Amino acid sequence: MRHETLGTLRVSAVGLGCMGMSEFYGAADRTESLRTLHRALELGVSFLDTADAYGPHENERLISLVLRGQRGAVTLATKFGIKRDPDNPSVRSLDGSPKYVQRACDASLTRLDTDYIDLYYLHRVDPAVPIEETVGAMARLIEQGKVRHLGLSEVSATTLRRGHAEHPITAVQSEYSLWTRDPEDDVLPACRELGVGFVPYSPVGRGFLTGHITSPDDFAADDFRRSSPRFMGENFQRNLDLVAIVRTMALAKECTPSQLALAWLLAQGAGIVPIPGTKRVKYLEENAASVHVPMGADERQALSDAFPRDVASGDRYAPAGMATVAR
């Protein structure tokens, strides 16, 4: 596995999104998830991404089992800021207050059973708290030795600049893929201007660009994609037609559709590190191999032309979720 740099943080060129090992994409197999995590480290996929909201809390506890005896081999990223009601986890609120920053970090450190977090993100911006106050409190975690680098997730270019002025931001994490190219408008240029890395989540379109999903019936009853606009009604078929383009181009290139989608992201320039999520060894190995898929300028442009801005049908979240992004 080759490496890439996010700001001043050196990480594996492809990371592993761990959310689905605990929630959101149907039932998870804990044994297979642990096999996947250990296999990731064997392959050099050492940049692991989690959050306190995943589970909630259970995903961090799962990651702790892999950190034992191997902490130095892992670049660990987690997030805070989304609070879920213990009695009804579907009820959520945002908290970026300085007091909560400290409490959330301490709780994550306990669950992860580690002394430090390599990259600590604000998961979503709290509109009630100036970003300078939140980032300032996060910076104090660095002074305390609990955190080494700071990140922001789903922020606007303006918020990134304000936060970065308070304390250097190492990385911004946002959804970015062939069918979600919004970051190219303002956020990616701002990252490059400031020397901030960029971490695309859902880089294969929440699994849609893999070509494995052909019907809404492929989703488990508790899979959140059943309520995601891009996977509902007429949007599903319109987006499925896009997947056919990826499959055809991947076949010509003798790689899988997901590898092609990831290779396109990796060819967008330095400082971009996708974190495809999976809970199975098979797909982890496939994703990791994307670093070996060549992507020439003409091929990259052909894919970009096939997937212009706003080509996907439907928003990427329901209205409540869309209200929390790009703040």
C-alpha positions, -999 to +999 in steps of 0.1 A: +000+000+000+014+034-009+009+064+013-005+099+010-003+130+031-032+149+046-018+182+057+012+169+077-004+135+085+009+105+066-017+079+060-024+049+037-035+061+003-068+042+008-084+041+043-113+020+057-146+034+067-159+013+097-194+026+102-212-002+084-196-027+108-220-015+135-250+001+119-269+016+090-263-010+063-282-040+076-270-066+101-233-068+108-212-099+115-188-090+144-165-119+136-162-109+099-158-073+108-128-081+130-114-103+103-118-073+079-100-050+103-071-073+109-068-080+071-068-042+065-037-038+087-020-068+069-026-050+036-013-017+049-047-001+050-039+015+083-061+046+082-093+036+101-123+059+103-150+057+130-172+080+151-189+081+185-222+083+167-218+049+149-236+023+169-239+046+188-206+041+205-203+004+195-181+011+165-154+027+187-155-003+210-151-026+181-121-007+168-105-009+203-102-047+199-079-042+169-058-014+185-047-037+213-010-044+207-011-026+173-018+010+182+014+022+165+003+005+132-030+024+130-038+060+121-070+064+140-097+089+131-129+094+150-155+121+152-178+139+176-206+164+175-237+142+167-255+133+199-280+104+198-308+099+224-299+068+244-335+058+246-342+066+209-310+066+188-329+079+157-333+112+176-302+133+170-289+167+180-257+186+174-233+199+201-201+217+193-198+235+227-164+236+243-175+216+273-189+189+251-157+188+230-138+178+261-164+153+274-168+137+240-131+132+235-126+117+269-154+093+263-140+082+229-106+076+244-122+054+270-142+034+244-112+031+221-089+022+250-062+044+238-043+075+250-046+096+218-065+100+186-046+107+155-073+127+137-103+141+156-131+155+135-161+177+142-187+154+126-212+182+119-212+219+126-234+231+155-251+262+142-255+275+177-217+276+184-192+297+164-168+274+146-139+293+162-151+283+197-154+246+187-120+245+170-104+264+198-117+237+223-104+210+199-070+227+199-068+224+236-071+186+232-038+188+213-022+207+241-034+180+265-018+153+243-052+136+236-054+145+199-027+150+173-045+165+143-079+183+138-105+177+111-139+190+101-166+171+083-192+184+058-182+220+061-184+249+037-153+266+024-161+297+045-164+276+077-131+258+068-113+290+065-126+303+098-118+271+116-083+269+100-076+305+111-083+294+147-060+263+145-046+245+115-070+219+101-054+187+088-083+173+068-119+178+057-141+148+053-171+150+030-190+128+006-172+128-028-175+104-056-184+102-093-220+109-084-213+134-057-190+161-070-202+191-049-168+195-031-152+205-064-170+238-064-156+254-033-143+231-006-116+212-026-101+245-039-101+259-004-084+228+009-057+231-017-053+268-010-048+261+028-028+229+025-056+208+040-061+172+030-095+159+018-111+126+028-139+114+006-165+092+024-189+070+004-165+071-025-184+043-043-218+059-039-228+040-007-222+008-026-243+018-057-213+022-080-201-013-073-227-027-096-239-052-070-271-034-062-298-039-088-331-035-069-343-018-037-351-053-025-313-058-022-314-037+009-322-052+043-352-039+061-331-018+085-307-004+058-309+033+058-306+035+020-343+025+019-351+060+031-324+078+011-337+098-019-312+085-043-323+050-037-361+056-039-387+056-066-377+067-100-344+080-088-333+044-083-336+034-119-321+067-132-291+062-110-289+026-120-284+037-156-253+056-145-239+024-129-240+008-163-215+033-176-191+025-148-195-012-154-188-009-191-157+012-186-144-011-158-148-041-180-127-024-207-101-016-181-102-051-166-110-039-131-141-038-110-165-009-110-155+001-075-119+000-083-125+023-113-145+047-091-117+048-065-090+051-091-108+082-104-107+098-070-071+089-064-063+106-097-078+139-087-046+151-072-024+149-040-039+150-006-071+131-014-076+098+006-109+079+001-122+058+029-145+032+013-165+014+039-170-023+040-175-051+066-162-079+044-127-090+037-135-097+000-145-061-007-117-047+015-091-065-007-108-053-038-108-017-026-072-018-015-061-030-049-075+002-065-042+019-058-027-003-086-053+007-112-037+032-136-058+062-145-045+084-173-056+120-179-078+110-208-095+082-189-101+105-159-117+131-181-139+106-198-152+095-165-157+131-154-176+138-186-198+108-181-206+119-145-210+157-147-219+178-116-254+170-103-258+139-126-273+118-098-310+119-092-321+128-057-305+144-027-279+123-009-298+126+024-334+132+035-342+169+042-331+167+079-297+153+069-292+178+041-298+206+066-266+197+085-242+196+056-221+224+039-225+248+068 
